[in-house]
Amino acid sequence: MALSNIRRFLRIGGLLFVLCAVILAIQANFKSLYIDKKSPLTFQTNEKITETELDQTNEQDRWNIQTIGATLAWEKGFTGEGVNIAVVDTGIAPHPDLNITGGVSTVDYTEDWGDDNGHGTHVAGIIGAKRDDTGVVGVAPDANLYAVKAVNEEGKGQIDDVVEAIEWCMDNDMDIMNLSIGGDSEIPQIKDALDRAYKAGILIVSASGNNGEDGIVSFPARLESVIAVSAVDGRLNPTPFSTRGPEVEFTAPGMSIVSTYLNQSYGVADGTSQAAPHVTGMLAILKEKYPHKTNEELRNALTDYVMEMGESGRDNIYGHGFIYYQEPDRTPPDNITNLNVGEQTSNSIVLEWQNPQETDLAKTKIQVNGKIVDSLPKDISSYLLEDLRPDTEYTISLSTEDEAGNTSSGKTIIIRTDKAVSDFINHDGVAATSGVDNKASAETFKKIKKVEGISDEVIMNTETELETNQQVEKQLEEDEKETRLFSSIYQNIKLSYHSVLNWLLD
C-alpha cells in the first residue's frame, strides 16, 4: 500500500514538474517577445569617444578626408551645399566647427536637441564640419545639418522616439538620414517608418555594426531601404570589429577618426558609427552634383565613386568598395585591331586579332548575329567559334570593355561557312557531284580537304572522279552538237523528198 502511494506521488510529482517547465518556458517566451518589442537601439561606436587635443595636421590632410578624395570634390565645387541631412542620434552640441541649421528632440525628458552624450556631435562633425582651416572638416562642409535627438544620454533609443524622428524627417524635407545606431532584433514599427521614408525619397545610411566577422549586420542597416556601411582602418584593411555580411553596401574610414565633441572640444573614436557618416557626406556631394537624381539613382551612382577592394564585384566585407570621389571614367577603350579569320570549316571559324594596350582593359566581348556568345580575358586574342551551320553567313562583332564598364564601338566582319563535306563525298568515299558545278566543286573540295582531315586515297579518288566527270560532260556536249547537226540534215532531206514526190504526182 505504501509502495503504491509512493508511485502515485512520483507520477503526480513528475506531471507537476513537466507542467512547471512548460509554464516557465511560456513565460520566458513572452518575456523575450516583450524585450524584443521594447528593446532600444544603441549607437555603433566600438569604444567610448575619447577627448583629444588636436595635433598640427591641417584639417583637410587628415587620413579619412584624404583617402576618400573629399578634397577632389571640393575642387570641382561640390561641398554638399543645399543638402538637408538629419543626424538621428543623441543630438548635436554647439561647436565652433559646426553650423547647425535646426533640429528636434523626440525623447520624453527634454525638448532640447542639444547633445548630452557626445556621439551625435562626433557623427555630425564627420559629415559636415566647416572648412575654415582650423580644427576639423567634414566630408560635406556646406551641407545643412539637422540635430534629430532620438537617443538619450545613455546611448539608447526607444522605439517610439526613433519612429517619431523618422516621421519628422519626412515632414521636414530631409534629403539624407544618418543612423549610426542599431540593434540585433528587427523592430516592425521602425522598419515600416524607414521603408516609407525611402519611398518618400530620403536616402538612409546606417552602421553595419561592431560585432566582428562572426556577427550579423545590425538592424536597421540590414534593411533593403537602408545603406549598410562597414569600417576600414588607415591601410584600408577591414577593422576587426566591423560586422560583415551580404547587406554591406559600402565601406569607409572607421578607425582613429577625429571629429567634433562636447564642450567645444574634439574626440577620437573607432566604429562603424564613424564609417557611416563618411558615406552620408559623400552622398550629399553627389546630391549637389546631380540634383535631379532620385534617392535610388544616387544610391546607384555612388557605386561609380568607389575603389574596388577584396573580391571582384560586391562582397560581404567591403560591399561595392571603399568610397572615393573621382570623376567617373566615361572614355571607351580602343577597338581590337588586325581582325582576321584563321582556318574555317563547314561548322567552325577561328578568329584572330590584337587587343589594345590599355592598362584598364578588362575583356573582349564576342557577338554572333547580335548575340553575345562569350567574354574573354584581356590576354586572349583568338577564339574558335563552333557548332555553326554549313554554308551559312554570320555577322561577327568583337568589342572591348574596360574596368569602368565602358565599351568600344567594335569591329565587325561577315563570314560564310564552307559547304558541308557531305555535299561532296558520298558514303563510298567518292565525289558526289550529281547536280553540282564541277569547277566550283573542285575548288571548294580542295579547300575543305585541308581542314577536314580527309585521307589521301579519298582525295585522289575524288579528284580523279571530278576530272572524269568534266571530260564526260565535255564529250556529251560534243555528241549533242553532232546529234543536232544530223537531225537538221535529216529534216532537210525529208522535206526535199516530199517536195519531189508531190511534183511527180502532179
Residue pairs with C-beta under 8 A, 6 or more apart in sequence:
36 185
36 187
37 159
37 187
38 158
38 159
39 183
39 185
39 187
40 156
40 157
40 158
40 159
40 183
41 151
41 156
41 157
41 162
41 181
41 182
41 183
41 187
41 190
41 219
42 151
42 155
42 156
42 157
42 181
42 182
42 183
43 89
43 90
43 119
43 151
43 155
43 180
43 181
43 182
43 273
44 180
44 181
44 182
44 207
44 208
44 209
44 210
44 218
44 271
44 272
44 273
44 276
45 119
45 122
45 180
45 210
45 269
45 270
45 271
45 273
45 274
46 210
46 239
46 241
46 269
46 270
46 271
46 272
47 269
47 270
47 271
48 269
49 118
49 119
49 122
49 261
49 267
49 268
49 269
50 267
50 268
50 269
51 261
51 262
51 265
51 266
51 267
52 258
52 266
52 267
52 268
53 266
54 135
54 136
54 258
54 266
58 133
59 65
59 129
59 131
59 132
59 133
59 134
59 135
59 136
59 137
60 66
60 70
60 71
60 131
60 137
62 136
62 137
62 258
63 234
63 253
63 256
64 126
64 252
64 253
64 257
64 278
65 71
65 137
65 139
67 234
67 236
67 253
67 322
67 324
68 139
68 252
68 253
68 278
68 282
68 322
68 323
68 324
68 325
69 324
69 325
69 326
70 139
70 281
70 282
70 285
70 325
72 325
72 326
73 79
73 282
73 285
73 289
73 325
74 131
74 141
76 289
76 327
78 285
78 286
78 288
78 289
79 131
79 140
79 141
79 142
79 143
79 285
79 288
80 128
80 139
80 140
80 141
80 142
80 143
80 281
80 284
80 285
80 287
80 288
81 142
81 143
81 288
82 142
82 144
82 288
83 140
83 143
83 144
83 175
83 176
83 284
83 287
83 288
84 101
84 143
84 144
84 146
84 172
84 173
84 174
84 175
84 176
85 127
85 128
85 140
85 143
85 144
85 145
85 146
85 174
85 175
85 176
85 177
85 178
85 280
85 284
86 146
86 148
86 165
86 168
86 169
86 172
86 174
86 176
86 177
86 178
87 120
87 123
87 124
87 127
87 145
87 146
87 147
87 148
87 178
87 277
88 148
88 150
88 151
88 162
88 165
88 166
88 169
88 177
88 178
88 179
88 181
89 115
89 119
89 120
89 123
89 124
89 147
89 148
89 149
89 150
89 151
89 178
89 179
89 180
89 181
90 115
90 116
90 117
90 118
90 119
90 120
90 121
90 149
90 151
90 152
90 153
90 155
91 103
91 105
91 112
91 113
91 114
91 115
91 116
91 117
91 120
91 121
91 147
91 149
91 151
92 98
92 100
92 103
92 113
92 114
92 115
92 120
92 121
92 124
92 145
92 147
93 114
93 115
93 118
93 120
93 121
93 260
93 261
93 262
93 263
93 264
94 100
94 114
94 264
95 121
95 125
95 260
95 261
95 264
96 134
96 135
96 264
97 125
97 129
97 130
97 132
97 134
97 135
97 136
97 137
97 260
98 121
98 124
98 125
98 128
98 129
98 130
98 145
98 260
99 128
99 130
99 145
100 124
100 145
100 146
100 147
101 144
101 145
101 146
102 146
102 147
103 113
103 146
103 147
103 148
103 149
104 113
104 146
104 147
104 148
104 149
104 165
104 168
104 172
105 111
105 112
105 113
105 149
106 148
106 149
106 150
106 160
106 161
106 162
106 164
106 165
106 168
107 149
107 150
107 151
107 152
107 158
107 161
108 161
109 152
110 116
110 149
112 149
113 147
113 148
113 149
114 147
114 149
115 121
115 147
115 149
115 262
116 152
116 153
117 151
117 152
117 153
117 154
117 155
118 261
118 262
118 267
119 151
119 155
119 180
119 273
120 147
120 149
120 151
121 259
121 260
121 261
121 262
122 257
122 259
122 260
122 261
122 267
122 269
122 273
122 274
123 178
123 180
123 259
123 273
123 274
123 276
123 277
124 138
124 145
124 147
124 259
124 260
124 277
125 136
125 138
125 259
125 260
125 261
126 138
126 139
126 257
126 259
126 274
126 277
126 278
126 281
127 138
127 139
127 140
127 143
127 145
127 178
127 277
127 280
127 281
127 284
128 138
128 139
128 140
128 141
128 142
128 143
128 145
128 281
128 284
129 135
129 136
129 137
129 138
129 141
129 259
129 260
130 137
130 138
130 141
131 137
131 141
131 142
135 260
135 266
136 258
136 259
136 260
136 266
138 259
138 277
138 281
139 277
139 278
139 280
139 281
139 282
139 284
139 285
140 280
140 281
140 282
140 284
140 285
143 281
143 284
146 172
146 174
148 165
148 168
148 169
149 165
150 157
150 161
150 162
150 164
150 165
151 157
151 161
151 181
152 158
157 181
159 187
159 189
159 190
160 189
162 181
162 190
162 193
163 189
163 190
163 193
166 177
166 190
166 193
166 194
166 196
166 197
167 193
169 177
169 197
169 202
170 196
170 197
170 200
170 202
174 202
175 201
175 202
175 203
175 284
175 287
175 295
176 202
176 203
176 204
176 205
176 280
176 283
176 284
176 287
177 197
177 202
177 203
177 204
177 205
178 205
178 206
178 276
178 277
178 280
179 204
179 205
179 206
179 207
179 220
179 221
179 226
179 276
180 206
180 207
180 271
180 272
180 273
180 274
180 276
180 277
181 206
181 207
181 273
182 206
182 207
182 209
182 218
182 219
182 220
182 221
183 218
183 219
184 216
184 218
184 219
185 219
186 219
187 219
190 219
190 220
191 219
191 220
191 223
194 204
194 220
194 223
194 225
194 226
195 223
195 225
197 204
197 225
198 204
198 225
198 226
198 295
199 225
201 294
201 295
202 295
203 227
203 280
203 283
203 287
203 295
203 298
203 299
204 220
204 225
204 226
204 227
205 226
205 227
205 229
205 276
205 277
205 279
205 280
205 283
206 218
206 220
206 221
206 226
206 227
206 228
206 229
206 276
207 218
207 221
207 228
207 229
207 271
207 272
207 273
207 275
207 276
208 217
208 218
208 221
208 228
208 229
208 230
208 231
208 242
208 243
208 244
208 245
208 247
208 248
208 272
208 275
209 215
209 216
209 217
209 218
209 221
209 242
209 243
209 272
210 241
210 242
210 243
210 271
210 272
210 273
211 218
211 241
211 243
212 240
212 241
212 242
212 243
213 240
213 242
213 243
213 244
215 243
216 222
216 243
216 245
217 228
217 243
217 244
217 245
217 247
217 248
218 243
220 226
221 227
221 228
221 229
221 247
222 228
222 245
222 247
227 249
227 250
227 279
227 299
228 245
228 247
228 248
228 249
228 319
229 248
229 249
229 250
229 251
229 252
229 272
229 275
229 276
229 278
229 279
229 319
230 238
230 242
230 243
230 244
230 248
230 250
230 251
230 252
230 254
230 272
230 275
230 317
230 318
230 319
231 238
231 239
231 241
231 242
231 251
231 252
231 253
231 254
231 255
231 270
231 271
231 272
231 274
231 275
232 238
232 239
232 242
232 251
232 252
232 253
232 254
232 255
232 275
232 309
232 318
232 322
233 239
233 253
233 254
233 255
233 256
234 253
234 255
234 256
236 307
236 309
236 322
238 244
238 251
238 317
238 318
239 254
239 255
239 270
241 270
241 271
241 272
242 251
242 254
242 272
242 275
242 317
243 272
244 316
244 317
245 316
246 316
248 316
248 317
248 318
248 319
249 314
249 319
249 320
250 279
250 302
250 306
250 318
250 319
250 320
250 321
250 322
250 323
251 275
251 309
251 317
251 318
251 319
251 321
251 322
251 323
252 275
252 276
252 278
252 279
252 282
252 322
252 323
253 274
253 275
253 278
254 270
254 271
254 272
254 273
254 274
254 275
255 270
255 274
256 268
256 270
257 268
257 269
257 270
257 274
258 266
258 267
258 268
259 266
259 267
259 269
259 274
260 266
260 267
261 267
278 323
279 302
279 323
282 302
282 305
282 323
282 325
283 298
283 299
283 302
285 325
286 293
286 298
286 301
286 302
286 305
287 293
287 298
290 297
290 298
290 301
293 301
302 320
302 323
303 320
303 321
304 328
304 404
305 323
305 324
305 325
305 326
305 328
306 320
306 321
306 322
306 323
306 324
307 321
307 322
307 324
308 318
308 320
308 321
309 317
309 318
309 321
309 322
310 317
310 318
314 320
328 404
329 360
329 402
329 404
329 406
330 404
330 406
331 406
332 400
332 402
332 406
332 407
332 408
332 409
333 356
333 358
333 360
333 361
333 400
333 401
333 402
333 406
333 407
333 408
334 356
334 358
334 400
334 408
335 356
335 399
335 400
335 408
335 409
335 410
335 411
336 353
336 354
336 355
336 356
336 364
336 381
336 398
336 400
336 408
336 411
337 353
337 354
337 356
337 411
338 352
338 353
338 354
339 351
339 352
339 353
339 398
339 411
339 413
340 351
340 352
340 353
341 349
341 350
341 351
341 352
341 413
341 415
342 349
342 350
342 351
342 352
342 382
343 350
343 450
343 451
344 350
344 415
344 417
344 418
344 451
345 417
345 418
345 448
345 451
345 452
346 388
346 390
346 391
346 417
346 418
346 419
346 420
346 421
346 448
346 452
347 386
347 387
347 388
347 389
347 390
347 417
347 420
348 384
348 385
348 386
348 387
348 388
348 417
349 384
349 385
349 388
349 394
349 396
349 415
349 417
350 382
350 383
350 384
350 385
351 366
351 382
351 383
351 384
351 385
351 396
351 398
352 381
352 382
353 364
353 381
353 382
353 398
353 411
354 381
355 361
355 364
355 378
355 379
355 381
355 400
356 400
358 402
360 402
360 403
360 404
361 378
361 400
361 401
361 402
361 403
362 378
362 401
362 402
362 403
363 375
363 376
363 377
363 378
363 400
363 401
364 375
364 376
364 378
364 380
364 398
364 399
364 400
364 401
365 372
365 374
365 375
365 376
365 398
365 399
365 400
365 401
365 407
366 372
366 373
366 374
366 375
366 376
366 383
366 385
366 396
366 397
366 398
367 373
367 396
367 397
367 398
367 399
367 410
368 385
368 394
368 395
368 396
369 394
369 395
370 395
373 385
374 383
375 401
376 383
385 394
385 396
388 394
388 417
389 417
390 417
390 418
390 419
390 420
390 423
391 416
391 417
391 418
391 419
391 420
391 423
392 416
392 417
393 414
393 415
393 416
394 414
394 415
394 416
394 417
395 412
395 413
395 414
396 412
396 413
396 414
396 415
397 410
397 411
397 412
398 410
398 411
398 412
399 407
399 408
399 409
399 410
399 411
400 407
400 408
401 407
401 408
418 444
418 447
418 448
418 451
419 444
419 448
421 448
421 452
421 454
422 432
423 432
423 436
424 431
424 432
424 433
424 436
424 441
424 444
424 445
424 448
424 462
425 431
425 432
425 454
425 458
425 462
426 432
429 455
429 457
429 458
429 461
429 462
430 458
430 461
430 462
430 465
431 441
431 445
431 461
431 462
431 463
431 465
431 466
431 469
433 441
433 465
433 466
433 469
438 466
438 469
438 470
438 473
439 470
441 466
442 463
442 466
445 462
445 463
445 466
448 454
449 459
